[in-house]
Amino acid sequence: MYAPSGAALLFMLMTGAAALAADERYPNLSDDQLQGTEDEQSACMPDAMKLCENEIPARAAVLKCLQANRRALTKECRDVLRKKGR
């Protein structure tokens, strides 16, 4: 079974390799709503890799995971979620 490296997972998360249209679990979140800026992605990437690795590369699932683990997030990532109203 293929297990992508951390660098591959990072690339998939940042480029949106997963088609969100196929992710029926989170139909109300558009790709535009999930695509943070490069700085926002950088702020949350360590938390996503640590806390939400199983959800990568599905951006909507990563967002839900980050929200569910808000207390464990770094201040930088919490600030991004707060700024985005999440």
C-alpha positions as CSV (number, residue, x, y, z in Angstrom):
1,M,0.0,0.0,0.0
2,Y,1.3,3.5,-0.9
3,A,1.8,5.8,2.0
4,P,2.7,9.4,0.8
5,S,5.6,11.1,2.5
6,G,5.1,14.2,4.6
7,A,6.2,16.4,1.7
8,A,3.6,14.7,-0.6
9,L,0.9,15.2,2.0
10,L,1.9,18.9,2.3
11,F,1.8,19.3,-1.4
12,M,-1.7,17.7,-1.7
13,L,-3.1,19.9,1.1
14,M,-1.7,23.1,-0.3
15,T,-2.7,22.4,-3.9
16,G,-6.0,20.8,-3.2
17,A,-5.3,17.6,-4.9
18,A,-8.5,16.1,-3.6
19,A,-11.7,17.1,-5.4
20,L,-14.0,18.6,-2.8
21,A,-16.9,18.0,-5.0
22,A,-16.5,14.4,-4.3
23,D,-16.4,14.9,-0.6
24,E,-20.1,14.7,0.2
25,R,-19.5,14.9,4.0
26,Y,-18.9,18.7,3.8
27,P,-21.1,19.9,0.9
28,N,-21.6,23.4,2.3
29,L,-18.0,24.5,2.1
30,S,-16.8,25.8,-1.3
31,D,-13.2,25.4,-2.4
32,D,-12.8,29.2,-2.2
33,Q,-13.9,29.2,1.4
34,L,-11.3,26.6,2.3
35,Q,-8.3,28.0,0.4
36,G,-6.4,30.2,2.8
37,T,-3.6,32.5,1.8
38,E,-0.1,31.2,1.8
39,D,0.5,32.8,5.2
40,E,-2.7,31.3,6.6
41,Q,-1.8,27.9,5.3
42,S,1.7,28.2,6.8
43,A,0.2,29.1,10.2
44,C,-2.0,26.0,10.3
45,M,0.1,23.5,8.4
46,P,2.0,22.2,11.5
47,D,-1.3,21.7,13.3
48,A,-2.9,20.0,10.4
49,M,0.0,17.6,10.0
50,K,0.0,16.9,13.8
51,L,-3.7,16.7,14.6
52,C,-5.4,16.0,11.3
53,E,-3.1,13.9,9.3
54,N,-5.8,11.3,8.6
55,E,-8.0,13.9,6.9
56,I,-5.4,15.2,4.5
57,P,-5.8,16.0,1.6
58,A,-9.5,16.8,2.0
59,R,-9.5,20.4,2.9
60,A,-13.0,20.5,4.3
61,A,-12.2,17.6,6.5
62,V,-9.0,19.2,7.7
63,L,-10.9,22.4,8.5
64,K,-13.5,20.4,10.5
65,C,-10.7,18.6,12.3
66,L,-8.9,21.9,13.2
67,Q,-12.1,23.3,14.5
68,A,-12.7,20.2,16.6
69,N,-9.2,20.5,18.0
70,R,-9.2,24.3,18.6
71,R,-7.8,24.1,22.1
72,A,-4.8,22.1,20.9
73,L,-4.0,24.5,18.0
74,T,-1.1,27.0,18.0
75,K,-2.0,30.6,18.6
76,E,-1.2,31.4,15.0
77,C,-3.7,28.8,13.6
78,R,-6.4,29.8,16.2
79,D,-5.9,33.4,15.0
80,V,-6.5,32.3,11.4
81,L,-9.7,30.4,12.2
82,R,-10.9,33.4,14.3
83,K,-10.1,35.8,11.4
84,K,-12.0,33.6,9.0
85,G,-15.0,33.5,11.4
86,R,-14.6,29.8,12.0
